[in-house]
Amino acid sequence: MQMRETIEGRLKPLSPEIFEFRDDSHRHIGHAGNTGGGHYAVLVVSAAFENVGRVNRQRMVKDLLRDLFSDGLIHALSIKAATPAEYSANH
């Protein structure tokens, strides 16, 4: 299964209205300290983030992906987590 589908499936409990995925792994080939796993960026827009601070939003996402990090499938993940209202105001 492709990593996009894996991550998107894991984030279903957040009921994302928008999910965007970018694979930046090619930009980090030979990166010091990278023992495998990809470099990815996600945008997750969900009502589940209402009244939740930025750091806790990122924790919510990372908690759902925890084993992908520990299994070495994800080396780095950039997370943008927004409420629908925040996303609408900025796009």
N, C-alpha and C positions, 0 to 999 in steps of 0.2 A: 504494500500500500504506500502511496506517496505521502510524504510528510505533511503536505497541505491538508489532505483528507484526514490524516491521523490527528493533527492538531485541531482542526475544525470539529471533528467528532468528539474529541475530549472536552471541548468548550460548550457543548450542547446544554449542560446544566445552567449556563448563564443566559440561555435563549437569546443569542446575539441577533440583533436586527441587521447589522452589517459586520461582515468578517472579511478582512483583506489580509493577504499573505504575500510575503516577498522572501525569496531565497537569496541570501547574500553570500552563500558559501564560497562561490567562485572568487570573491574579493579577499578571502582569507586563507587561500592555499599557502601552506608553509608558515602560517601564523605561529609564532612562538607560544608554546603551552597548549596548543590544540592537539589533543591526542585522538581526535576523531569527532564525529558529530558535526552537524551543520550549524550555520549562522543564519538566523531567520529574524524577520520582523513581522509583527502582526498589529492590526488595528481591530479592536473589538468594541462595538457599540452595543450597549445593553442597558436596559432599565434596571438590571440588577446592581448597577453601579451608583444608583441614586443614593445620595447622602452617605457615600463611602469615599474616604480620602484617597488620594492618588496612590500612596504606598500600599494601602490595603487592597485597592483594585488590582494592582500588579500581583500581590500575593494571591488573590483569588484565582487569577489566571495561572500563575506558576504552580499553585497547589494542584490544579487539575492536570498539570503536565509533569509533575515531580518525577515520575519514573522514567520519563523520556530523557531527563537530565541525568539521573543516576545510572541509567543503562547506556549512557554515552551517545545517544541519538541526537541530542541537542547540546551544542557547546555554548552557544550564546543566543539570547532571544531579546529583541527590542520589543517592548510592549507599549502600545498606546491604547488606553482604555478610557472610553468616554460614554456619557449618557446620550440618549438620542437628542436632547435639547442642546447639549454642548456641541455635538457633532453638527447639528443644523446651524447653530450660530457661527460656526467656523467654516462652513462650506456653502 
